[in-house]
Amino acid sequence: MESSILYGPLSGRDLCVWHSALGISSPNKKRKMTETNISVCHQDRNLGGSLPVLQSSDYYTEPSLKELSIQELLDPGYCSRVPDFTVGRLGHGYVKFLGETDVRWLDLEQIVKFRRHEVVVYEDESAKPAVGHGLNKAAEVTLVLQLQSSDFEGKGQCKIVDRLRLITNRQGANFNSFDPSNGEWKFSVHHFSRFGLSEDEEEDIVMDDATAIQYHGLNTDNNDDFNGDMYADPSGPELSHSLPAHLGLDPVRMKEMRMLMFPLDDEGGDSDQVILSHEKQSFHEEPMKSLFHRSKLRMSDRPSPPVVRKTPVALIEYNGSNFERRAPSTVLLAQKNKGLLLRMANEEGFRLDSQHKTPLTGTHSCNIVDAALFMGRSFRVGWGPGGLLVHSGTPVGSHDNQGVLSSAINLEKVGMDRVARDESNKVREESVHLFFDAPLDFHKSISHVREEVEAGSFRLTLQKLVSDQLRLMLPDVCRHYIELVERQLEVPGLSASCRVPLMHQVMVWELIKVLFSEREISGQSNVVEADNEEDMMQDKKVSPAEVDPEALPLMRRAEFSYWLQESVYHRVQEDVGCLNESSDLEHIFLLLTGRQLDAAVELAASRGDVRLACLLSQAGGSMVNRSDIGEQLDRWRLNGLDFNFIENDRIRIYELLAGKIHAASLGKKIDWKRFLGLLMWYELPPVTDLPTVFYTYQHLLAEGKAPYPVPIYIDEGPVEETMKPVTEGHFDLAYYLMLLHASEGKKFGDLKSMFSAFASTNDPLDHHMIWHQRAILEAIGAFKSNDLHILDVGFVSQLLCLGQCHWAIYVILHMPYCEDFPYLHSTFIREILFQYCDTWSSQEHQLQFIENLGVPSVWLHEAMAVYFQYHGDIAKALEHFIHSSNWQKAHSIFITSVAHSLFLSAQHSEVWRLATSMEEYKSEIEDWDLGAGIYISFYLLRSSMQHDDNTTMTELDSLQKKDIACREFFGRINESLAVWGIRLPIDARVAYSKMAEELCRLLLSDIGENSTREIQLKCLDMTTSAFIAEDLRSSYLQDAVSLFTCYLSEATG
């Protein structure tokens, strides 16, 4: 979004004017924004249509476009009566239109054209209005002439004035004046055509080839882009005598190009002398200016240091708890707690003519103007914490096809799943517990194996489920997950679109239990239906020792058959409920599609069709019976039997009993599960194992002879109208499980599609249950993969949107270790800790949970330190920087922000505690002796001078030793002031002064106790050079003079 292409009729200069009017920062320089401008710009959306248009960057107006916009808002119609309106071009001159002028909708650059020594207004005569209208009116013209300086001497000046007066009168204008100091030629006109010097007239008046740069009439407040600091020092040489001028180039253009390529913010220099604290500016603004001036003089002879990469600061400030979906917020274009005025960007933006749109129209974008031109180079579009989308396009979910103002920045929470939210998009705590906490708690209770990996200088403990035990307890695990889903179904207010995927999850867990459980045969025969293919297991129960291994595939087939009957039972009942009472044969056929043989036989017998009932009782059994029925149908056709005398539904049933499922299902809409059942129950032999059944269905699907195994939310719906289901490349999760079972441990290539959200739900951001299914299947050895990070990260994002940071880290620790990305886990975890610090640090249970996971405490303290520093709680930030072992940063904060406040408030024990906590690591801290070491030295020195018996330092037993110690301490204070410079606030300097005052007082209190005059004079001399207040220094100086006088009198006496 950093494009500099202009999509509207305004140029870069004009946009800068509008930036200022809208309160938006320029990309090249930070400017102050006023509350008035922003509030005014919200009042009139049609403001852009009332203003003149100016494209060229070297043209300007008075009043400026900014001032015109404000006046138009305050006084509607002001642009139709602007007094003494002025249009000018840098280095060429300007025109002041006398009286009131209507400037609405005027394209000023097309109307007013300044060239070398001339101005043309309405160059196109056909577009020129009548005299007195538009800009064809009386005006005062000022043209800047580039004359050789030698012509101003003596008679040359008078000659030039006379020549200009003659030229002016010849063109029908009135000569006013000529100023040789700046080359300004002023004259008045009654109306406009072309005025100025022709080529022949220029030859008569010898001109300088260079183009002079004049700034007359340009107010720095009018246009921020042309601030005075962008150009050469006025005291320096004129640009007209610079190298670009002598090369025939426009120095203004060259200066603009230099500022664009090498902005002032990026130039080299001592960063410490460029950054001023807010407090410093407020107390000593003028001294600081002189300090900078002296610094420039000192740095002038040094080579420029390399450009320092600046640390990025936060552009957007927001309160995450206040954001609702589709509720755009505003942008604050300033960093917090930095002494800058916090402003809100214009929500409405600058409205241009709707005809001016970007080339990115239609489905791509409806923006009118590139937002980068409004927001500057610091503007970005992307994702923030908690699913926050920052953009300048159409609000999410909006169907408005009108042009969108790209100067209006939208902050919307759109990256949110709908699992735990109600109709108003509010998070329900009960749903969070049922859908996320409870399943993850159960997952955590399963046996895990832990593995430590290196994360830089730290170690992380990765976790994964224990496979051996889990394979044996898989039925119990699946049963527990089913109970959790059933509890979720009991949540009141669930919509039909939410209930269908949940009921499908129950069937998925049942299918996992059927397809992947170890064979525990004892007691399982009671789930087998009374059909012919499972008769061998129906009469008696057998112990595991008696089971023939060859029978295991048939037993699994029987369980899958039962699962399939249960999963399609409701679909059969729905279709049966739509029949009338006379459709008994169709009723029987529908019962057969769901393998409900008992109900089909009873229905046939109740209507007196005993033969059909007998055939139905043997459905799907012996292959001989199937071939007999199929042969009978073929003979009827060969013998020319008139099938008009037999019901179509009866023939359909016979075709199904014969195993011809395609003929039987012709013209019938059957879902993919029932078609799979018809294939397994009626077409394939009853001893066919499940992998063969699944591969047969897959083959028919590839040939287009089987229904597409669409996901459950499409197959059974209803789907929300706002969601467009994605079917291409996505099958139902149950179908993927069947293919995974059929692979029998071989490489399975559809894992990513299988574990995508679309395999089980129409919510692309919902991974809350599929992550558990993947974890269980991978743990029991159904597949192996290190390439499912999308699922892990998707579930992590879903948890973070709900504020479940501790569970998000728990999920990350279950991601498999990848040698190609050894720091993947640590990077994820630290990003979460930094971005969501306000969430996890404010909840004690989350903080404790994260610590129990083995996350290094240093990471926690580091994140909290940055968080509290950003929000201005420097004391807490210091504590956490100390705990995170970031000694250099902690020391810097201690000296510049904390120590002096505690010292001046007499909290000396706290200063001592903080300083001594860092003393052990002073070898890692730069300028320790000139920072925290000063506070420690002060307390030790003061304690010794007070003759405190409990001190840890040897007492100074003479005034001379005390003097030497104080002199050395005062020297360190002065050196500290020089090293820290402007980074030390006023209060820190006051604290140093208080230290010096107290030591001076203690030192002078010992004068007279067995000390010589010479030693006493040295002590007083030392106090006069200490960093103390001037009045106290004067007092000590008077004492020194008195003592010296006494000393002289004693010496002479």
N, C-alpha and C positions, 0 to 999 in steps of 0.2 A: 504493500500500500504506500510505497514511497515514491510513487510516480510523480513526475513534474509536468506531465502533459496536461494542457488546459482543454477541458471539454466545453467550457462555457465561453461567453464573449469577453471575460475579464482576463487581464494579463497578470503576471506575477506581482507587479507593483500594486495593481488594484486589489488583488486578493490579500496582499499584506494589509492594505487599508481595511479591507473587510474583516480580516482576522482581528485587527485591533478593535473594530466596532463590535465584533461578536464576543470579544473577550477570550480569543483563542491564541495560544502561543505561536510565535513564528518559529520555523525550523532552524533559523540561523542565530537567533538571539532570544533569550528569555525576556519577556516584557511584563510590566505590571498590567494587571487587568482590573477594571473598575466594575463595581457592582451595578453602577448606573447603566453602563453600556449593555450589559447582559439583560437586565430587566427591561430596558427599552426595546431591545431587539425582539422580545417575545410578543410585542403588542400588535405588530402589523406584519402579516405574512406577505403582503403585496408590496413591500418596501422596495424590492429590487426593480420593479417596473417604473418607479418614480425617479430613479437616479440616472445621471449620465453614465456613459460607458467610456472607459479609457483603457486602451490595450498596451501601449508602449510604456516601457519602464522608466524612460527618461522624461516623460511628460508629468506634469503635476497641476493641481488646481488649488485655488483659494476662494472659498473655504475648501478644505480637503473633502474627499468622499466620506471619510469618517464623520466629519462635522456636519456634512449635508444629511447623512443618515440620521444622526441624532436630532437635528433641527426638524427634519421631516416628521419624525415620530412625536416630537414635542409640539410641533405646530404643523399639522397636516396642510399640504399645499405650499410649504415653504419653497420647494424646488421650482415652483412656477414664478417666484418673485425674489430671486436671490440678489441682494444688493452688491454692486461692484464685483461681479463674478470675474475671476482671473484664471486664464489658462496659460501655462508656460512650458518651456522646454529647457532643460539644463544646458547652459553654455550657449544658448541661442537667443533667449529673451522671453517676454511674456506680453499678454494682451489683457488689459483691464476693461471690461465692458461696463460702461457708465450706466448708473441707474439700476433698475430692477430687470432681471433677465430670467426668462423661462428656460431652464436647462433640462427639463424632463425628456428622457428617451434620446438625448443627443449622443451621437457617436463622435466624441470630441476629436479623436485623432483623425477621423475621416473628414471632419469639417475644418479644424484648425491644423495647419501644417507649417511647421517651422523648418526652414532650410538655412543654409549659410547666408546670413545677412539679409534674410527676407522672410516674410510671413504671408501665407495665403489662407483666406477664409472662404469656404465654399468654392473650391477649385472647379467643381462641376457646376457650370452656370445654370443648367436645367434644374438643379436641386436648390438653388439659392432662393430664399423667401424674399418677400417684399422688404423694402427698407424699413427698419424699425421693428421687424419681427425676427425671432430666433436670435442668431448671432450676427445678423446683418444690420448692425446698429452702431451708434457712436461709441468710440472706444479710445483708449490711450494705449499706444503701442510702444514697447521698449525692445529694441534690438541690440544685441551685444556684438560690437565690431572688434575684430582682432587686428589691431594696428601695431606697427612697429614703434617701439618706444622712442626712437629718434625723432618721429614726426611731431611729438608733443613739445618740442623745444622751440622757442622763439615764435617766428611767424608761421611755422608749420601748423600750430594749433589753430590759429585764426583761419588759415587756409582751409583746414578740414571742416571747421564749423561753417564757413561760408559755402563750401561745396555741398555739405549736407542740407543746409537751409534751401539751396537752390533745387536740389533733388526732391526735397519734401514738397515744396510748392509746386513743382512740375507734376507730381503725382496726385495733386488735389488734396493734400493733407496740410496740417499746420505744424510747423517746427516748434518744439518746446525747449529742448535743451540737448546738450551733449557733454558727458562727463568723461574727460580723458583719463581719469584715474582707473576706471573700470571699463571704459569703452561703451557705455550705455548711450544709445541714441534714442531719444524720446520724441514722439510726435503724436498728434491727435487726428482721427479720421471721423467722418460723418457716416460712412458705410464702408463695406469691404469689397475688395477684389484682391489685387496683389500689391504689396508695398515692400520696399526694400531697395537694394542695390542690384543693378544688372551687372553683367560681366564687364561691359565697357566702363561703367561707373566705378567698379572696383579697381580697374586699372588706373583711373584718375586718382583714387585714394589708395596709396600703397598699403597693402594688407600683410599681416604676418601669416605665414602658411599654417601655423599651428592653431588649433582650436582651443580657445581659453575656456577655463572652467569657472563658471560663476554660480553662486548660490543665492543670488538676490531673489527675494520673494519666497524662498523655500524655508518654511518653518519646520524645525525638527519634530515638532509635535504633530505635524500634518501627516507625516508618513514615516513609520518606524524603519522602513528599509533604507532610508537615506539619512540615517542618524549621523551626526557629525563625526563620531568616532570611526566611521567606516572610511574616512578619507584622510589625506595627509594632514599633518599638523599645520594649522594656519601660519605658524611662524616659520615653516619650512619653505622650500622653493615651490613656486607655482607649478601646477601640473602642465600648464601650457609649455613649459620649458623642459619637460621630462622626456625620456626616451620615446614612449609611445607617441607623444605629440610630434616629435621630429620624424618619426617613421610614418606619419600620416594616419595614425590610428586614433580612435576616440578614447581619450584617457578615462572617461566615465565608464565606458564599456569595459575597458581593461580592469578598472578598479572593481567593477561588479563581478567580473569573472574571477578575479583573485579572491574576493570575499566568498564566492560560492565554493571554490576549490579548496581554499585554505581559511576556513572560518577562524575567528579570533579564539573560540573556545578550544581549538585543537592546537594552537601554537604552543611552542615550548615555553618553559618557564618554571620557576620554583612554585610547585603547587601549594606549598605551605604559605607562600606570600600572596597567593591569589585568593585563598579561601578565607573569608572573614566570618567570624561568628556573629550571630544576631546581636548578642550583648555588646560585642566590641563596636559594632557600627552605631549602636544607640548611644553609647557613652562618649566615644572619642572618634567621631566621624572625621573631623578636620585633621587631627594628628595622624590618623591612619592614611589620609591622602598624602601627607608629606612623607610618611614612612614609605609608601609605595613609590613616590617620586625618587627618594634616595635609593630604594631598592633597584629601580630601573637604572639609575646612574651606576650602581655597583655592578649590575649585570651586563652593562653595555659592552664591556670588553671581554666578556666570557663567551666561549662557544655555546651555542644553544644545545641544551640537553635533549635527549630523545623524547619524543612525545609519550607521555604517560597514559596508559590505558585506563580510562576512568571507570570506576565501578558503577554499573547500571543501578539506577534508583527506581523506586516504584512510581509508575505513572498514574495508576488507577487506585483510588482508595474507595472502599465500599464496606458496607456492613452486610456480611453474608446472610445474617438472619432476617434481613428485610427484603430479600429478593424473592419474588414469586415468578412463576413461569409466565411468560408473555407480558411481563410488566417491566418495560424498559426503564432503566435508571439513568443516571448521569455520570459524567466523568469529571474527576477533580484533577486538574492539570498542575499539580504541585505535590512535592513530597511532604510528608507529615513531620512536624516538629523540627523544621529547618528554618524557621523564621520567615517563611514565605507566605504570601497571602494565598489562601486556598480558594480556588474559584471553581465554579461549575460551568461546563461547556453549554453552549446554547442548545436546548433541546429541539428547537424548531429549525435552526440553521438559517443560512441565507438562501432565500427562495429565488431561483432563476426562472426565466421563461421556460415553460414546460416543453417548448419545441426544441430546446437545446438539451439533447440527451447524449449519453455516452454510446460508443459503438457496441458495448456489452448490453444489449437489450434482450427482450424475450425471456427465456428461461435462465439466462446467466445473471443478469442484474438489471435493476430499474433505477440505479443511482444516476443522479443528474451530474454531479461533480465528484471528481476523485477526492476522497476524504483526506488523502495525504496532503493535498493543497491547503486544507483547512486545519488539520491537526499537527502538521509539521512532521519532521523525520522521526520523532519519538512515538508516533502513533503506530499501533499494531492491531491486528485482528487475530484473535485466537481464543484459546480456552483458558479459563481460570479455575481456581479450586471449586469443588462442589458442583461441577457441571455448568459453570458460568461461562457464557459465550459473549465476547465483546466484539461487536461488529457494527457496520454502518449501513447494512442492507435492510431488506424488508423484514419486519419482525416475524419470528418463527410462528408458523401457523396462520399468517395473514394471507388473505386472498385478494388484497388490494393491488390492482395492476397499475395504479397511478405512479408517477415518478416519485422516487424516494430521495429525500435530502440526505446526501452522504455526510453533511456536516453534523447531523444528529447521530450521536453514538449510542447504540443500544446495549444495555447490559441485561441479559436474560438468562435465567436458569432453564436450560433446555436439555442438558445431558442427564436426564433423570428417567429412571425406570418407573413403572406404574404399579409395582408389586405392593408396596406398603403405603400407598397414597389413596386418599379418598377422592370423591368427585371434584372437590375444590382444590385438589393437588396438595393437600396438607398431609404430612407424615403422621401415621397412626402408630403410637408406641406399641400397642398390642400387636399390630401386624409386624412391626420390626422384630419383636420377640419371637413370634410364631414362625415367620418366614426366614429369619436370619440367625437370631441368637440360639434358638432351640436346636436347629440342625447342626450348627457349628459346635455347640456344646456337646452334642452326641458324637460328632466327628472327633472332637478332642478327647473324649472318653475312651475311644478305641485305642488299642495298643499301638505305640509308635516306636520306630527306631530312629535314633538321632545321630547326626553326623556333623562334626565341626569343620568349617571351612574358613580359610583366611580371607579377611576383608581389610587389606592394608596392614596396619599395625594392630588390628583387632581381629576377633574371631566371632563368627556367627554359627548358631546351631540350627542346621536344617533338619526338617522332620519329614517322615513319610510313614504310611501305615504299614504294619507288619503283615506280610502276605500269607505266611503259613497258617497262622491262627485265623485270619480273616476268611480264608477259603472254607474252613470248616464251619465257621459261624455265620456264613453269608445269609442263610435263611432268616436268622434272627436279626441281622443287620437290616435286611430289606424289610422285614416286618416292622421294625422300629421306625424306619423312614416312612412307611405307609401310615403308621399311626400319627406321625407328625403332619403328613399331608391331610389326613382326615380331620385333624384339629384345625388346620388352616381352612378347610371347607366349612367349618362351623362359624367362621367370622361373619357377623351380620353385615348385610349390605353389599355382598359380593355380586358383581354383575355376571351375566351369562358368559361374557367373553373371558372373564377371569376363572370361572368355575370349570369350563371345559378343559383348559390346560392342566388344572389341578387334578381333575379326575383322570386325565391321561397320565399324570405322573404316578398315580396309584398303579395303573396297569403296567407302566414301564418298570417299576420296582418289582412287580410280580413277574414280569418277563425276565428280568435279570436273575431273579431267584430260580426260575425254571431252566434257563439256558446255561447258567454258569455255576450252579451249586454242585458240590460234591454229592455223589450218590449215597444218600442215607435211605435205604429202601424201606426199612421197618416202619410200618404204620402209614405209608404213603398211598397204599392201594385204595383207600377210601375216597380219593379224589378222582378216580377214573370213572368215566361214564360207561354205561352199559352198551357199548357198541362192539361189533364183531371183532374189530382189530385188537381190542384189549381184553377179550374174554379170558385169556390165559391168566390174567392178573386179577380177575374179579372175584374168584371164588375163595381164595385163601390168602393169608398173609404169610410172607416168607421172611426169614432172617437174612441179614446181609451175607452171611456165609453161604447161604443156599442160592444166591443170585448168580446166574450165569452171566459172565461179562458180555456175551453176545446179546443179552437181553437189555443191556443198559440203553442203547440207542432207542429201542422200542419204548422203554419206560419214559425216557425223556420226551419222545414223540407223544406219548399219551398225556403227559402233563402239559405239553404245548397245545395239544388239541383241546384240552379243557380250558386253558387260558384263552385260546382263540374263540371258543364258544362264549365265554364270559364277556370278552371284549366287544363282540358283535351282537350280543343279546338285545341291547337297547335299540340298536338299529333295526333289527327284525321286528321288534314290537312296534316301533314307530311306523314302519311300512304296513304292518298288519292293521294298525289302527286306522289307516286311510282307506281300507277296503270296505265294500258293502257286504251284506249278508249272503249274497248269491255267489260270491267269488271264493268258493271253497277250494277249488283246485289251485288257484293262485295263492290262496292262503297256505296250502300245503307246500307249494314250491318255496315260498318265503321261509317257512319253517325249516325246510331242507337246507337253505343257504346258511342258516345258523346252526346246523347239526342238531336241531331239536326233534329227534326221531320219535320220541315217545308221544309228543304232542301231535306230530303229523300222523302217526298210526292211529291214535285215538280219534282224530278228526275224520280220517278216511273210514274207519269202522262205524263211527256214529252216523255217517250219511249212507251206510249200507254198501259201501264199495270194499268188500272183503278182499277181493283179489289185489286191489291196489294197496290195501293195508299190509297184505303179506309181502308184496314186493318192497314196500317201504321199510318193513322190519329187517330186511336184508341189505339195505342201502349201504354202499361203501364197503361191503364185506368181500366175499369171494370174487376173484376175477372171472371165474366161470360164469357166475350169475350175470356179471356185467356184459360179458361177450354174448351170452344168450339173448339178453334184452336187445343189444345192439344188432345182432343177427336178425332178430324178429322184425325190427324196424326196417332193416335193409330189404328183407323179403317183401314186406308190404309195399315198399316203393317199387321194387322190381316187378311185382305182380300188378302194379297199377291200381293199388287200393286208393279209393277216393277218401282223402283225409278230411274232406269237408264234413264227414259224418262223425268225426272225432274232435273233441274240444282241443283247441290249440294249447291250453294250459296242460292238458293230459299228455299230449305229445311232448311238451317241454319237460314234464316230469320224467317221462320215459327216456328222453335224451340224457337227462341228468343221471338217472339210474344206470344208464349204459356207459357213463364216463365221458360223454361228449359234452363237456362243460361250455364250449364256445357256442355250439348250436343251442344249448339250453338257455344260455344267458343272452342270446341274440335279442335285441330290442329291450332289454332290461337294464336299468341303471343299478349296478352293483358296486359297492365300494371295494377298495383294494384288499381289505382284510377278509371280506367274505369271498372274494375271488380266490385268494390264497387258500381259504378253507375248502372251496369247491375243488381246487386242484389237488389238495392233499387228501380229502375225504373220498372223492368220487372218481378222479381220473388216475392218479398214481396208485401203484399197488399199496396195500395196507402195511407192508413191511419196509417201505421206503424211509430211509433215515432223514432227519431234518436238513442237513446240508444239501442233500439232493433236492429236497422240496424247495428250498430257498433258491438254489441255483437254477432250477427249472423256471421258477417264477421270474427270476432276473433275466433269463433268456427270452421268455415271452414278452417281458417288458421292453427289452431291446428291439424286438420285432414289432412292437406296437400292438400286441395281442393281449395285453393285460392292462388293467387300470393303473394309472400313475399313483404311486404311494405318497400322496400329498400329505403334508403335516396335518396334525389333528385340528388346528385352528381353521384350516381351510376345508377339511373334510367334513367337519361337524359344526364349525362356526358357533354362534355368529361372530363375525369380525367387525370391529368398529369401522365406520365409514371413512374415518380420517386415515386409516391405515390401508395401504395397498400391499397385499401379501406378495411376498417374493417366492415364487415356486420353482423357477428355473435353477437347477442344480441343488435343490434342497428336497430331501425326502423326510419322511416321518422318522422320528428317533427309533421307534419300534422296528422299522424295517432295517435301519442301520445295525441294530443289535442282532437281528437275524443274520445279516451278512457277516458281522463280526464273529458270531458263533460258527458260521459255516467256514470261515477262514481257518479254523482249527489251529491257531497259533502262528499261522503264516502272516507275512506282512500285509497289513490292511491299509489301503490307500485313501480311504474316505474319512479319516479321523477328524480332520478339520471341519468338514461338512457335518459330520455326525455330532460334534460337540459345539456347533454354532447355536446361537439362541433360536434361529429360525427353524431348527429341527423339532422344537417342542412348543414354541410360543411365538406369537406375532409381535412381541416386544423385543426389539433387537438389543436392548440393554439389560435384559433379564437373564442372569446366569446363576441365580441363587440355588437351583436344584441340579442343574446339569453339571455344575462343578463337583458336587458330591458324587454323582453317578460316574463321572470320569475317574475320581479318586478311588472309588471302590473297585471299578473294573480294572484299573491299572494295578491296584494292590494285589488282586487275585491272579494277576498274570494274563489277563485276557488280551492285552496288547502292551507294547513298550514304545514310548515316544518321548522325545525331548523338544518337540516342536508344537506345543500347545500353549505357548505363552499368551496368545490372544485371549484364550478362555480365562487364564489366570488374571491377566490385566483387566479384562472386562468385569470379572467378579470383584476385583479390587476397586475399580472405579465405582461400581454399584454400591459397595460398602461405604466408600468415602462420601458419596453423595448423601448418605444417610447418617454421616457422622460416626460411623463405626470404624474408627482408625485402628483400634487394637485388633479387630478381626481382619482388617485389610493386611496388616503386617503378618498375622498368623497365616493367611493364604500365601503371602509372598515367601514365607519360610518353607512352604510345601512345594514351591516350584523346583523342578529338578536342576541340579548344578550343571552348568555348561562351561566347559573348559575354554571355549572361544570367548566367553564373556564372564570372566571370573568375578567381576565386581557388580554383576547385575543385581543381586539381592541387596547389597549394601547401598547401591545407588537408589533403588526404589524406596527402600526404607528411609533413607535420609531425606529424600524428596517429600515423602509423606510427613515426616517429622517437622520439616520446615514449613510446608504449605498449610498444614492443619494443626499447627501448634496450639492455636487458641481453643481447639476442640479437645484434644487428648490431654492437654496439660490442666484443663479446668475440671476434668472428671477423674476423681481419685481411682476409681476402679479400672479405668482405661490405662492410666499411668502405671498402676501396679501390674496389670496384665502384661503390658509391654516389657516391663522390667523382668517379669517371670519368663518371658520368651527368650531371654538372653541377649536382648538388644543392648549394646554398650551404653552405659549411663552417660558417657562423654557425649554421645550423639544427642541424647535427650537434653542435656544442659546446653549444648551448643545451639540447638534449635530454639530453646527458651531464651537464651541470651540474645539472639538476633531478634526474636519476637518482641521482647521487652525493650530492647534498644530502639526498635522502630516505633513503638508506641510511647516512647519517652520516659519509661520507668527505668532510669539509668541505674539506680541502686540495685534493683533485681537483676538487671542485665550484667552488672559487675559480678554479682554472686555466681551467676551461672557461667560466666566466662572463666571464673576461677575454677569452678568445679569441672569445666570442660578442658582444663589445662591449657587454655589459650592465654598464656601469660603475657604476651606482648600486647594483645588487645585489652586484656584486663588492666594492665598497667597504664595504658594510654587513657582508658576511661577513668581510672582512679585519679590520675593527675588532672585531667582536663575537666572533669564533671562532678566527682564525688568527694574527694579528699578535702577540698577547701570548704565545701558546704558543711561537712561534719566538723571540721576544725573550728569554723566560726560559730557553730552552734554548741561548742564545748563538748562534743561527743568524742573525746580523745581516746577513750577505750576502744571505740569502734574503728577509729582511724588506725590505732595500733594493731588491732586484730586483722584488718584487711591488709595492711602493709606487711606484717610479719608472715601472713599466709603465703605471700608471694616471694618472700626473702629467700627461701630455700632454692628457688629457681631463678635467682637473679642473673645467673650466667646466661640464661636464655632471653633475657630482657635487655633491650637496647636502652642506654641512658638510665640505668637503674639508679646510679648514685646521684643523678640530677633530677630524679623523680621521687618515687616512693622512698628511696634511701634518705632523702632530705628530711622527711617526716620522722623516720626512725632515728636518725642522728639528732634531730631536735629533742625528741623525748629523752633520749639517753643523755644528751648534754645538759638539758634542763634538770634532769634528775640528779646528775653529779654535782651541778652547781648549787642545788638545794641541799646537799649533804644528806641525801636519802640513803639510809643504811640498807635498804632492801634492793638497791639498784644492782644491776648485773655488771655494771661497768666500774672500774677503779676510780675512786674519787680524785678530782684534781685538788692537790693540796696546796697550791699557791696561786696567787693572782696572775702571775706570769703565765702559768700553764693554761689558766682559764682564758687569758687574753689570746693566746696562740690558738686554742681550740675554737674560740668564737670567730677569730679572724679567718680561720680556714673554713668555718661553716658559712660565714657571710660571702666568702668568695664562691662557694658552691651555689649559693642562692643566685648570685649575679650570673654565674655561668648557666644555671638552669633557665633563668629568664631569657638568656640569649639563645639557648638551644630550642626551647619550646616556642618562643616567640609569640606570635599572635594566636597560637592554639590555646594559650593560657587565658582564661577569662579574667575579668577585673577582680572577681572574688578570690581567685587563686593568688593574684598579686597582693591582695589585702591580707590573705593568710600568711604569705611570706613576710609581709611587713609586721604582722603581729608576732611572728616568731622572733624576728630581729629585735623588736621592741622589748619583748620579755627577756631575752638573753642579755640585752644591754642593761636592762634594769637590774637583773641579778648580778651582772658583772660589776656595775657601778656601786651596788649595795655593799660590796666587799672592800671598796676603796677606804683606806685609812687603817686597815687591820694589818699592821706590820709590813706595809709596802712602801717602797721608795717613791719619791716624787717622779722619777723617770718612768717607773712602771705605771704610775697613775696617769701620767700624761699620755703614755702609749695607749692605755685603755680608752681614755677620752678621745684620742685621735682615731682609734678604731671605730668608735660609735658614730663619729661624724661621717664615716664612709659606708655605714651600714644602710641596708634597704629599709628605711624608716620614713615616717612622715616628716615633711619639711619643718613644721613647727617644733617637733621633738628634736630634730637635728639642730635647729637653732638654739634650743635650750641647752643641749649638750655642748654646743660650741661655746656658749657663754660660760658654762662651767669650766671648759678647758681654758678659756682666756683667764678666768679668775684664778684657776690653779696655777697657770703659767706665771701670772703676775705675782702670786705668792712665792712661787719658786724663784723668780728673779729677785724679789725683795730679800728672800732668805740668802740667796747667793751673794748679793751685794752687801748685805748686812754683816 
